[in-house]
């Protein structure tokens, strides 16, 4: 239960980080970043929510793996930036592998944070 709550808390706290990942991904694709209007998703289907829950788990694992590498890189700024870029690429790939876009993922993070019933559904999926 605590792992699931931690995963959701983590997802909520990385929203800002994913905004920078989104900008990074756009720059890698050589397209100018565009401000995406907040997508209204009044009803979230079960499949999308399941994909979101899996994405949260994958992003958390990626973050944990890369955080372990950071202490040895602090003295080497270029290596540190490289590790951070690889982590961001991995997180973006994990989200996209679940058939979600970064704006969809960010929107779901906000919705799960704001809606206790939705958060309970995600927690239930994470416990399976």
Secondary structure, DSSP 8 states (H G I E B T S, - for coil): -HHHHHHHHHHHHTHHHHHHHHHHHHHHTT-----------SS--HHHHHHHHHHHHHHHHHHHHHHHHHHHHTT-HHHHHHHHHHHHHHHHHHHHHTT--HHHHHHHHHHHHH-HHHHHHHHHHHH-
